[in-house]
Amino acid sequence: MTEIQPYRVVEDGAGYEIRSYPAHFLVSVWVEGDMRDSGNSGFGQLFGYISGANQDRQSIPMTAPVLQSKQQNGYWLSFVMPEGADFPPLPVSPDLQIIGVEPVMRAAIKFSGSVSEKKFVEQEKKLRSLVNRDMKDSAIYARYDGPMKPGFLRRNEVLVDLGG
């Protein structure tokens, strides 16, 4: 079973959650293009990293969710490193980055189904309208399930860091 990134729900709102995430590491790649194309291209690079294409030639268990966030004319795609992992092995590819994330509070909204950029943007707008707090401008789109799972069973989320 795939490890899920840990978090603690600190507020269960009407249609959303406020969560506390512990410090963690991401392995990330920026890919130019739309959500679908950048996700497909970036996933292969990240999967290669966790399959041993890193300086330690170490296999790393897959975790969920896979994260995607828009920046300019492309997307950052990230895998969350397993809980309790020390600093992850350095990537072989210069396109991949290890990013340390400090403990963070995030607003979250869950939804199911197959996803598109349009659906994530709609859910982000809904989340921002429900949460009466200062939130960062950028959102993180989180996918918990692979393409083999039927769409209606897929867990997806929009996450937005709290604070100005």
GURO-440825 format. One record per residue: x, y, z of N, C-alpha, C in turn; residue in one letter. Coordinates in nm, 2 decimals. Example, Ala and Ser with C-alpha at 12.3 -4.5 7.8 and 13.67 -1.06 7.14 Angstrom:
// residues 2
(atom (1.32; -0.57; 0.78); (1.23; -0.45; 0.78); (1.32; -0.33; 0.78); "a")
(atom (1.28; -0.22; 0.71); (1.37; -0.11; 0.71); (1.29; 0.00; 0.79); "s")
END
This chain:
// residues 164
(atom (0.08; -0.12; 0.00); (0.00; 0.00; 0.00); (0.09; 0.12; 0.00); "m")
(atom (0.05; 0.22; -0.07); (0.12; 0.35; -0.09); (0.11; 0.43; 0.04); "t")
(atom (0.23; 0.48; 0.09); (0.23; 0.57; 0.20); (0.17; 0.70; 0.17); "e")
(atom (0.08; 0.75; 0.25); (0.02; 0.88; 0.24); (0.09; 0.98; 0.32); "i")
(atom (0.12; 1.10; 0.26); (0.19; 1.21; 0.34); (0.11; 1.24; 0.46); "q")
(atom (0.18; 1.24; 0.58); (0.11; 1.26; 0.70); (0.07; 1.41; 0.72); "p")
(atom (-0.04; 1.43; 0.79); (-0.09; 1.56; 0.83); (-0.19; 1.54; 0.94); "y")
(atom (-0.21; 1.65; 1.01); (-0.31; 1.65; 1.12); (-0.42; 1.76; 1.09); "r")
(atom (-0.54; 1.72; 1.10); (-0.65; 1.81; 1.07); (-0.67; 1.90; 1.20); "v")
(atom (-0.66; 2.03; 1.19); (-0.67; 2.12; 1.30); (-0.81; 2.19; 1.30); "v")
(atom (-0.87; 2.19; 1.19); (-1.01; 2.25; 1.17); (-1.08; 2.17; 1.06); "e")
(atom (-1.20; 2.13; 1.10); (-1.28; 2.06; 1.00); (-1.40; 2.15; 0.96); "d")
(atom (-1.38; 2.23; 0.85); (-1.48; 2.33; 0.82); (-1.59; 2.27; 0.73); "g")
(atom (-1.68; 2.35; 0.69); (-1.79; 2.31; 0.60); (-1.73; 2.30; 0.46); "a")
(atom (-1.69; 2.18; 0.42); (-1.64; 2.15; 0.29); (-1.49; 2.17; 0.27); "g")
(atom (-1.42; 2.19; 0.38); (-1.27; 2.21; 0.37); (-1.21; 2.17; 0.50); "y")
(atom (-1.08; 2.15; 0.50); (-1.00; 2.13; 0.62); (-0.89; 2.22; 0.63); "e")
(atom (-0.85; 2.25; 0.75); (-0.72; 2.32; 0.78); (-0.63; 2.22; 0.84); "i")
(atom (-0.51; 2.20; 0.78); (-0.42; 2.09; 0.81); (-0.28; 2.14; 0.85); "r")
(atom (-0.22; 2.07; 0.94); (-0.08; 2.09; 0.98); (0.00; 1.98; 0.92); "s")
(atom (0.10; 2.02; 0.84); (0.19; 1.92; 0.78); (0.33; 1.93; 0.85); "y")
(atom (0.39; 1.82; 0.88); (0.52; 1.83; 0.94); (0.63; 1.86; 0.83); "p")
(atom (0.75; 1.89; 0.87); (0.86; 1.91; 0.78); (0.87; 1.79; 0.69); "a")
(atom (0.91; 1.81; 0.57); (0.92; 1.70; 0.47); (1.01; 1.74; 0.36); "h")
(atom (1.05; 1.64; 0.28); (1.13; 1.67; 0.16); (1.05; 1.63; 0.03); "f")
(atom (1.07; 1.71; -0.07); (1.01; 1.68; -0.20); (1.13; 1.66; -0.30); "l")
(atom (1.11; 1.57; -0.40); (1.19; 1.57; -0.52); (1.10; 1.63; -0.63); "v")
(atom (1.15; 1.73; -0.70); (1.07; 1.81; -0.79); (1.13; 1.84; -0.92); "s")
(atom (1.05; 1.86; -1.02); (1.10; 1.89; -1.16); (1.00; 2.00; -1.21); "v")
(atom (1.06; 2.10; -1.28); (0.97; 2.19; -1.35); (0.97; 2.15; -1.50); "w")
(atom (0.85; 2.15; -1.55); (0.83; 2.11; -1.69); (0.74; 2.22; -1.76); "v")
(atom (0.78; 2.27; -1.87); (0.70; 2.36; -1.95); (0.59; 2.29; -2.01); "e")
(atom (0.47; 2.36; -2.02); (0.36; 2.30; -2.08); (0.23; 2.30; -2.00); "g")
(atom (0.12; 2.25; -2.05); (0.00; 2.25; -1.98); (0.00; 2.14; -1.87); "d")
(atom (-0.10; 2.13; -1.79); (-0.10; 2.04; -1.68); (-0.08; 1.90; -1.72); "m")
(atom (-0.15; 1.86; -1.82); (-0.15; 1.71; -1.86); (-0.01; 1.68; -1.91); "r")
(atom (0.04; 1.76; -2.01); (0.17; 1.72; -2.07); (0.28; 1.73; -1.98); "d")
(atom (0.28; 1.84; -1.89); (0.39; 1.85; -1.79); (0.39; 1.74; -1.69); "s")
(atom (0.26; 1.70; -1.65); (0.25; 1.59; -1.56); (0.30; 1.46; -1.61); "g")
(atom (0.27; 1.43; -1.73); (0.32; 1.31; -1.79); (0.47; 1.31; -1.81); "n")
(atom (0.53; 1.42; -1.86); (0.67; 1.43; -1.87); (0.74; 1.42; -1.74); "s")
(atom (0.70; 1.50; -1.65); (0.76; 1.51; -1.52); (0.75; 1.38; -1.44); "g")
(atom (0.64; 1.31; -1.45); (0.62; 1.19; -1.37); (0.73; 1.09; -1.41); "f")
(atom (0.76; 1.07; -1.53); (0.86; 0.98; -1.57); (1.00; 1.01; -1.51); "g")
(atom (1.03; 1.14; -1.51); (1.16; 1.18; -1.45); (1.16; 1.15; -1.30); "q")
(atom (1.06; 1.18; -1.23); (1.05; 1.16; -1.09); (1.05; 1.01; -1.06); "l")
(atom (0.97; 0.93; -1.14); (0.97; 0.79; -1.11); (1.11; 0.73; -1.13); "f")
(atom (1.18; 0.77; -1.23); (1.32; 0.73; -1.25); (1.40; 0.75; -1.13); "g")
(atom (1.39; 0.87; -1.07); (1.46; 0.90; -0.94); (1.43; 0.80; -0.83); "y")
(atom (1.30; 0.78; -0.80); (1.27; 0.69; -0.69); (1.30; 0.54; -0.73); "i")
(atom (1.32; 0.51; -0.86); (1.35; 0.38; -0.90); (1.50; 0.35; -0.90); "s")
(atom (1.58; 0.45; -0.86); (1.72; 0.43; -0.84); (1.81; 0.52; -0.93); "g")
(atom (1.75; 0.61; -1.01); (1.83; 0.70; -1.08); (1.87; 0.82; -1.00); "a")
(atom (1.94; 0.79; -0.89); (1.99; 0.89; -0.80); (2.14; 0.86; -0.76); "n")
(atom (2.21; 0.95; -0.70); (2.35; 0.93; -0.67); (2.38; 0.81; -0.58); "q")
(atom (2.28; 0.77; -0.50); (2.30; 0.65; -0.41); (2.25; 0.52; -0.48); "d")
(atom (2.19; 0.53; -0.60); (2.13; 0.42; -0.67); (2.03; 0.35; -0.57); "r")
(atom (1.96; 0.43; -0.50); (1.87; 0.38; -0.39); (1.72; 0.38; -0.45); "q")
(atom (1.65; 0.27; -0.43); (1.51; 0.27; -0.46); (1.43; 0.34; -0.34); "s")
(atom (1.34; 0.42; -0.37); (1.26; 0.49; -0.27); (1.11; 0.46; -0.29); "i")
(atom (1.04; 0.42; -0.18); (0.90; 0.39; -0.20); (0.82; 0.50; -0.25); "p")
(atom (0.72; 0.47; -0.34); (0.63; 0.57; -0.39); (0.54; 0.62; -0.28); "m")
(atom (0.51; 0.75; -0.27); (0.42; 0.80; -0.17); (0.30; 0.87; -0.25); "t")
(atom (0.20; 0.91; -0.18); (0.10; 0.99; -0.23); (0.07; 1.11; -0.14); "a")
(atom (0.03; 1.22; -0.19); (0.00; 1.25; -0.32); (0.11; 1.29; -0.41); "p")
(atom (0.09; 1.29; -0.54); (0.18; 1.35; -0.64); (0.13; 1.50; -0.65); "v")
(atom (0.22; 1.59; -0.63); (0.18; 1.73; -0.63); (0.22; 1.81; -0.76); "l")
(atom (0.14; 1.90; -0.79); (0.16; 1.98; -0.91); (0.12; 2.12; -0.88); "q")
(atom (0.21; 2.22; -0.92); (0.17; 2.36; -0.90); (0.22; 2.44; -1.02); "s")
(atom (0.13; 2.53; -1.06); (0.16; 2.61; -1.18); (0.26; 2.72; -1.15); "k")
(atom (0.35; 2.74; -1.24); (0.44; 2.85; -1.23); (0.47; 2.90; -1.38); "q")
(atom (0.43; 3.02; -1.41); (0.45; 3.08; -1.54); (0.39; 2.99; -1.65); "q")
(atom (0.47; 2.94; -1.74); (0.42; 2.86; -1.85); (0.44; 2.71; -1.84); "n")
(atom (0.44; 2.67; -1.71); (0.46; 2.53; -1.69); (0.42; 2.49; -1.55); "g")
(atom (0.47; 2.37; -1.50); (0.43; 2.32; -1.37); (0.55; 2.26; -1.30); "y")
(atom (0.55; 2.28; -1.17); (0.64; 2.20; -1.08); (0.56; 2.07; -1.05); "w")
(atom (0.62; 1.96; -1.07); (0.57; 1.83; -1.03); (0.66; 1.77; -0.92); "l")
(atom (0.60; 1.72; -0.81); (0.68; 1.68; -0.70); (0.63; 1.55; -0.64); "s")
(atom (0.72; 1.46; -0.60); (0.69; 1.35; -0.52); (0.73; 1.38; -0.38); "f")
(atom (0.65; 1.34; -0.28); (0.68; 1.36; -0.14); (0.77; 1.24; -0.10); "v")
(atom (0.88; 1.27; -0.03); (0.96; 1.16; 0.02); (0.90; 1.09; 0.14); "m")
(atom (0.92; 0.97; 0.16); (0.86; 0.89; 0.27); (0.88; 0.96; 0.41); "p")
(atom (0.79; 0.95; 0.50); (0.80; 1.00; 0.63); (0.92; 0.95; 0.70); "e")
(atom (0.99; 1.04; 0.77); (1.10; 1.00; 0.85); (1.23; 0.99; 0.78); "g")
(atom (1.23; 1.01; 0.65); (1.35; 0.99; 0.56); (1.44; 1.11; 0.60); "a")
(atom (1.57; 1.07; 0.61); (1.68; 1.17; 0.62); (1.68; 1.24; 0.48); "d")
(atom (1.78; 1.33; 0.47); (1.80; 1.40; 0.34); (1.80; 1.29; 0.23); "f")
(atom (1.72; 1.31; 0.13); (1.71; 1.21; 0.02); (1.84; 1.21; -0.06); "p")
(atom (1.87; 1.10; -0.13); (1.98; 1.10; -0.22); (1.97; 1.20; -0.33); "p")
(atom (2.09; 1.26; -0.37); (2.09; 1.36; -0.47); (2.05; 1.30; -0.60); "l")
(atom (1.98; 1.38; -0.68); (1.94; 1.33; -0.82); (2.06; 1.32; -0.91); "p")
(atom (2.06; 1.23; -1.01); (2.16; 1.23; -1.11); (2.12; 1.33; -1.21); "v")
(atom (2.00; 1.35; -1.25); (1.95; 1.45; -1.34); (1.96; 1.59; -1.29); "s")
(atom (2.02; 1.68; -1.37); (2.03; 1.82; -1.32); (1.89; 1.89; -1.32); "p")
(atom (1.79; 1.83; -1.39); (1.65; 1.88; -1.39); (1.58; 1.86; -1.26); "d")
(atom (1.62; 1.77; -1.18); (1.55; 1.74; -1.05); (1.61; 1.82; -0.94); "l")
(atom (1.53; 1.86; -0.84); (1.57; 1.93; -0.72); (1.51; 1.86; -0.60); "q")
(atom (1.59; 1.86; -0.49); (1.55; 1.82; -0.36); (1.51; 1.95; -0.29); "i")
(atom (1.38; 1.95; -0.24); (1.33; 2.07; -0.17); (1.29; 2.04; -0.03); "i")
(atom (1.34; 2.10; 0.07); (1.30; 2.09; 0.21); (1.19; 2.18; 0.24); "g")
(atom (1.08; 2.13; 0.29); (0.96; 2.20; 0.33); (0.95; 2.21; 0.48); "v")
(atom (0.95; 2.33; 0.53); (0.93; 2.34; 0.68); (0.78; 2.31; 0.72); "e")
(atom (0.76; 2.29; 0.85); (0.62; 2.26; 0.89); (0.53; 2.37; 0.83); "p")
(atom (0.41; 2.34; 0.79); (0.32; 2.43; 0.72); (0.18; 2.40; 0.75); "v")
(atom (0.10; 2.51; 0.75); (-0.05; 2.50; 0.76); (-0.11; 2.52; 0.63); "m")
(atom (-0.20; 2.43; 0.59); (-0.26; 2.44; 0.46); (-0.41; 2.42; 0.47); "r")
(atom (-0.48; 2.50; 0.38); (-0.63; 2.47; 0.36); (-0.64; 2.37; 0.25); "a")
(atom (-0.73; 2.28; 0.27); (-0.75; 2.17; 0.17); (-0.90; 2.14; 0.14); "a")
(atom (-0.92; 2.11; 0.01); (-1.05; 2.07; -0.03); (-1.04; 1.94; -0.11); "i")
(atom (-1.12; 1.84; -0.08); (-1.11; 1.71; -0.14); (-1.22; 1.70; -0.25); "k")
(atom (-1.19; 1.62; -0.35); (-1.29; 1.59; -0.45); (-1.25; 1.46; -0.53); "f")
(atom (-1.34; 1.40; -0.59); (-1.31; 1.27; -0.66); (-1.33; 1.29; -0.81); "s")
(atom (-1.29; 1.19; -0.88); (-1.31; 1.20; -1.03); (-1.18; 1.21; -1.11); "g")
(atom (-1.20; 1.20; -1.24); (-1.09; 1.23; -1.33); (-1.07; 1.38; -1.32); "s")
(atom (-0.94; 1.42; -1.35); (-0.91; 1.56; -1.33); (-0.86; 1.63; -1.45); "v")
(atom (-0.88; 1.76; -1.45); (-0.82; 1.84; -1.56); (-0.78; 1.97; -1.49); "s")
(atom (-0.71; 2.05; -1.57); (-0.67; 2.18; -1.51); (-0.79; 2.26; -1.47); "e")
(atom (-0.90; 2.26; -1.56); (-1.02; 2.33; -1.53); (-1.08; 2.29; -1.40); "k")
(atom (-1.09; 2.16; -1.38); (-1.15; 2.11; -1.25); (-1.07; 2.15; -1.13); "k")
(atom (-0.94; 2.15; -1.14); (-0.86; 2.19; -1.03); (-0.88; 2.34; -1.00); "f")
(atom (-0.88; 2.42; -1.10); (-0.90; 2.56; -1.09); (-1.04; 2.59; -1.03); "v")
(atom (-1.14; 2.52; -1.07); (-1.28; 2.54; -1.01); (-1.27; 2.50; -0.86); "e")
(atom (-1.21; 2.39; -0.82); (-1.20; 2.36; -0.68); (-1.11; 2.45; -0.60); "q")
(atom (-1.01; 2.51; -0.66); (-0.93; 2.61; -0.59); (-1.02; 2.73; -0.56); "e")
(atom (-1.10; 2.78; -0.66); (-1.18; 2.89; -0.64); (-1.28; 2.86; -0.53); "k")
(atom (-1.34; 2.74; -0.53); (-1.43; 2.70; -0.42); (-1.36; 2.71; -0.28); "k")
(atom (-1.24; 2.65; -0.27); (-1.17; 2.65; -0.15); (-1.15; 2.79; -0.10); "l")
(atom (-1.10; 2.88; -0.19); (-1.07; 3.02; -0.15); (-1.20; 3.09; -0.10); "r")
(atom (-1.31; 3.05; -0.16); (-1.44; 3.12; -0.11); (-1.49; 3.07; 0.02); "s")
(atom (-1.45; 2.94; 0.06); (-1.49; 2.88; 0.18); (-1.41; 2.92; 0.30); "l")
(atom (-1.28; 2.94; 0.28); (-1.18; 2.97; 0.39); (-1.17; 3.12; 0.41); "v")
(atom (-1.20; 3.16; 0.53); (-1.19; 3.30; 0.57); (-1.06; 3.33; 0.64); "n")
(atom (-0.95; 3.31; 0.56); (-0.81; 3.33; 0.62); (-0.72; 3.38; 0.51); "r")
(atom (-0.61; 3.44; 0.55); (-0.51; 3.48; 0.45); (-0.45; 3.35; 0.39); "d")
(atom (-0.44; 3.35; 0.25); (-0.38; 3.23; 0.19); (-0.28; 3.28; 0.08); "m")
(atom (-0.18; 3.20; 0.06); (-0.08; 3.23; -0.05); (-0.15; 3.23; -0.18); "k")
(atom (-0.09; 3.30; -0.28); (-0.15; 3.31; -0.41); (-0.15; 3.18; -0.49); "d")
(atom (-0.04; 3.10; -0.47); (-0.03; 2.97; -0.55); (-0.09; 2.85; -0.48); "s")
(atom (-0.15; 2.77; -0.56); (-0.21; 2.65; -0.51); (-0.13; 2.52; -0.55); "a")
(atom (-0.15; 2.42; -0.47); (-0.09; 2.29; -0.50); (-0.20; 2.19; -0.54); "i")
(atom (-0.19; 2.13; -0.65); (-0.29; 2.03; -0.69); (-0.24; 1.89; -0.66); "y")
(atom (-0.31; 1.81; -0.58); (-0.27; 1.68; -0.53); (-0.35; 1.57; -0.58); "a")
(atom (-0.28; 1.47; -0.63); (-0.34; 1.35; -0.69); (-0.30; 1.23; -0.61); "r")
(atom (-0.39; 1.15; -0.55); (-0.36; 1.04; -0.47); (-0.35; 0.91; -0.54); "y")
(atom (-0.42; 0.90; -0.66); (-0.43; 0.77; -0.72); (-0.38; 0.77; -0.87); "d")
(atom (-0.34; 0.66; -0.91); (-0.29; 0.64; -1.05); (-0.40; 0.63; -1.15); "g")
(atom (-0.36; 0.63; -1.28); (-0.46; 0.63; -1.38); (-0.54; 0.50; -1.40); "p")
(atom (-0.49; 0.39; -1.33); (-0.56; 0.26; -1.35); (-0.68; 0.26; -1.26); "m")
(atom (-0.69; 0.34; -1.16); (-0.81; 0.35; -1.07); (-0.92; 0.42; -1.14); "k")
(atom (-1.04; 0.36; -1.13); (-1.16; 0.43; -1.20); (-1.17; 0.57; -1.15); "p")
(atom (-1.20; 0.66; -1.24); (-1.21; 0.81; -1.21); (-1.30; 0.84; -1.09); "g")
(atom (-1.41; 0.78; -1.08); (-1.50; 0.81; -0.97); (-1.45; 0.77; -0.83); "f")
(atom (-1.34; 0.69; -0.83); (-1.28; 0.65; -0.70); (-1.15; 0.72; -0.67); "l")
(atom (-1.11; 0.81; -0.76); (-0.98; 0.88; -0.74); (-1.00; 0.99; -0.64); "r")
(atom (-0.90; 1.00; -0.55); (-0.89; 1.11; -0.45); (-0.80; 1.22; -0.51); "r")
(atom (-0.86; 1.34; -0.51); (-0.78; 1.46; -0.55); (-0.81; 1.57; -0.45); "n")
(atom (-0.71; 1.66; -0.44); (-0.72; 1.78; -0.35); (-0.66; 1.90; -0.41); "e")
(atom (-0.71; 2.01; -0.36); (-0.64; 2.14; -0.38); (-0.59; 2.18; -0.24); "v")
(atom (-0.46; 2.22; -0.24); (-0.40; 2.27; -0.11); (-0.35; 2.41; -0.13); "l")
(atom (-0.37; 2.49; -0.03); (-0.32; 2.63; -0.04); (-0.26; 2.66; 0.10); "v")
(atom (-0.13; 2.71; 0.10); (-0.06; 2.74; 0.22); (-0.13; 2.86; 0.28); "d")
(atom (-0.14; 2.86; 0.41); (-0.20; 2.98; 0.48); (-0.10; 3.08; 0.52); "l")
(atom (-0.14; 3.20; 0.53); (-0.05; 3.31; 0.56); (-0.04; 3.40; 0.44); "g")
(atom (0.00; 3.53; 0.46); (0.00; 3.63; 0.36); (0.11; 3.62; 0.26); "g")
END
